[in-house]
Amino acid sequence: MASDATESTSVFTFYHIATAVITYWVCTTIYGFVTAPRPPNSLPWVGYGKSWIADLRNFIAVTESKYWVSQGYEKYSRKGNAFVLPSTLGMPAEIVLPPDQLRWMFDQPDNVLSSQAAHYDLLRGDYSFVDPAIITDSYHAHVIHKHLVKNLNAIIPGLAKDATDSVRNIYGTDTQEWKKLDLLQSFIDMIPLLTNHLLVGETICYDQRFLDAILGFTEDVIRNSAILLVVPDFLHPIIGPLLSLAPKYHYWLSSKFTLPLVKQRISEIEKKDSGDPEYKDWQEPNDFITWCYRTAKQEGRHEEMQPDRIAKRILPLNFASIHTTALTAYDILSQIISAGSDVVYKLREEAYRVLQEEGGWTKQGLN
């Protein structure tokens, strides 16, 4: 009996587990590579070419992708030609269009080229966004496009104050002592507050519990997308529902803040519109909640007027803004710092001059 137990235990050694994981990863990667759509044969490829041997070399050449993009731009894009960026480690090959063909791409109907469908597939919309309808119909993007730009002058002063306070809180104001910090993480800590100042207003955007729930949701989506990328499609109906529990949990945490706020806002807007004398002087907040409800009511989108739908629409907007903005800001600041003190001085001088000329941060001044 003891020998049987020892023998069964020996099956679960680190070597066996590692071998099983690597074998699974290799098989699923090859499966994804073989079943992925192939670009048209007429398009030129960068990398090692299109043969089976070339495919294998492209497959393992992870570090070459940046060079291939530069090579393709010089050789094809600058001449107005498209090219194919080879797949690496099971990722599908990508067709890279030159700038002068982008208008053609944007003019294609959704049944030919759909960024919304691509986002749904990439972000695993069935399992990551609580309700798939939030991604299949990006009404939140429509609302933002309709209202954000024309309301910037009213929004910028509050955002500028929050940005200043966040910089002071995270970076500090000590100009004598050096401070070590994680630059990317500093932006990830800063951006949720600024984003939600715009989305939900000042009532809850300063509550760290709400911000933690929102940030947790965005990290759930990223993690789920990465996991399902290496899981074969036929296993998604099994693995996906389990992975979806995390974003649902973080939505539930965030909804404890957003749902009461949305319900209160709708009630106040309706009282204002009905002529309630107590709301004669009430000014509706200039944020996404108001914009979404007003737009949906104007356009007859009754399902988009529901509190839970508005609360759920806040999630993808946070996902779209937090990490992408953090990565962009990280890259910009890294480039500025590495460019030397002269560049920093000139940028600081320009910012100070514009701030004084405009009397504060404005849309025109930022442009």
Protein Blocks (a to p, Z undefined) as FASTA:
>chain_A
ZZmmmmmmmmmgfklmmmmmmmmmmmmmmmmmmmpccddfkbccehjbjbfklmmmmmmm
mmlmmmmmmmmmmmmmmnopacddddeehiacdddddfklmmmmmmpcfklpcfklmmmm
mnommlmnopamlmmpcfklmmmmmmmmmmmmmmmmmmmmmmmmmmmmmnopafkbccdd
dfklmmmmmmmmmmmmmmnojmlmmpmklmmmmmmmmmmmmmmmmmmmmpcfklmmmmmm
mmmmmmmmmmmmmmmmmmmmmmmmmmmmmmmmnopaklmmpccdddfklmmmmmmmmnop
aklmpfklmmmmmmmmmmmmmmmmmmmmmmmmmmmmmnojklmmmmmmmmmmmmmmnopa
cfklmZZ
